[in-house]
Amino acid sequence: MKPIEKDELFAHVGLFLKTKGIELKEGSYTNGIQKGCALLTDAINLSQKGIKRAKVEIDTKVERMRQVIHEKTAPKAKPAGQSPKTGSAKPKATVRKPKAKPVKPGSAAR
């Protein structure tokens, strides 16, 4: 958001009141309104600066938090070429023995 110029808010208030049938002429009442608009302009501009700074700080902290979460939850790196269970360079081959078929009683083996 662009900062509001010094007398910009007062000019807009003056135009708004003029459309409602109220004209601001020079005087103590107008000076009070102008000072109030100047204070409001300063408050808005300072708030916008503070919000921008807070956003930058929050983004930095969130990024740090993401990094910490990533470091804590990431899988541990293993040296290249090692198996996850044994730690040796080559995994051992497993040999399966075929299961013997059960022999039915009364049948003769030939």
C-alpha positions in Angstrom: 0.0 0.0 0.0 1.2 3.4 -0.8 1.6 5.9 2.1 -1.0 8.5 2.4 0.1 12.1 1.7 -0.1 14.7 4.4 -3.3 16.5 3.4 -4.7 13.8 1.2 -7.1 12.4 3.8 -8.3 16.0 4.7 -9.0 16.7 1.0 -11.1 13.5 0.6 -13.0 14.2 3.8 -13.7 17.8 2.5 -15.0 16.4 -0.8 -17.1 13.8 1.0 -18.7 16.5 3.2 -19.3 18.7 0.2 -21.3 16.0 -1.5 -23.4 15.8 1.7 -24.0 19.6 1.6 -21.4 20.6 4.2 -18.7 23.0 3.1 -15.5 23.3 5.2 -14.4 26.9 5.4 -11.3 28.3 7.2 -11.8 28.4 10.9 -11.1 26.7 14.2 -13.5 23.9 13.5 -11.8 23.2 10.1 -8.3 23.4 11.7 -9.3 20.8 14.3 -10.6 18.4 11.5 -7.4 19.0 9.6 -5.2 18.2 12.6 -7.3 15.1 13.3 -6.9 13.9 9.7 -3.1 14.5 9.9 -2.9 12.4 13.1 -5.0 9.6 11.4 -2.8 9.8 8.3 0.4 9.4 10.5 -1.2 6.5 12.4 -2.2 4.7 9.2 1.2 5.1 7.6 3.0 3.9 10.8 0.7 1.0 11.0 1.4 0.0 7.5 5.2 0.1 8.1 4.7 -2.0 11.2 2.6 -4.5 9.4 5.2 -4.9 6.7 8.0 -5.4 9.2 6.0 -7.9 11.1 5.2 -9.8 7.9 8.9 -10.1 7.1 9.7 -11.3 10.7 6.9 -13.8 10.6 8.0 -15.1 7.2 11.6 -15.5 8.5 10.5 -17.4 11.7 8.1 -19.7 9.7 10.9 -20.5 7.3 13.2 -21.4 10.2 10.5 -23.5 11.8 10.0 -25.4 8.5 13.7 -26.0 8.3 13.8 -27.4 11.8 10.8 -29.6 11.2 12.4 -30.9 8.0 15.7 -31.7 9.8 13.9 -33.5 12.6 11.5 -35.6 10.3 13.7 -36.2 7.3 14.9 -39.8 6.9 18.5 -40.4 7.9 20.9 -40.5 5.0 22.7 -43.9 4.5 26.1 -44.3 2.9 25.8 -45.3 -0.8 25.8 -49.0 -1.6 24.7 -50.3 1.8 21.7 -52.3 2.5 19.3 -50.8 5.1 19.2 -54.0 7.3 22.7 -55.5 7.2 24.9 -52.5 6.5 27.0 -54.7 4.1 27.8 -53.7 0.6 25.8 -56.4 -1.1 22.5 -57.9 0.2 22.6 -61.7 0.8 20.7 -63.8 -1.6 17.9 -65.9 0.0 17.3 -69.4 -1.4 13.9 -70.9 -0.9 13.5 -74.6 -0.6 10.4 -76.0 -2.4 7.9 -77.4 0.0 7.3 -81.2 -0.1 3.8 -82.3 -1.1 2.1 -84.3 1.6 1.6 -88.0 0.8 -2.0 -89.1 1.0 -2.6 -92.3 2.9 -3.5 -95.3 0.8 -1.6 -94.0 -2.3 1.5 -95.9 -3.2 4.6 -94.1 -4.2 5.8 -95.4 -7.4 
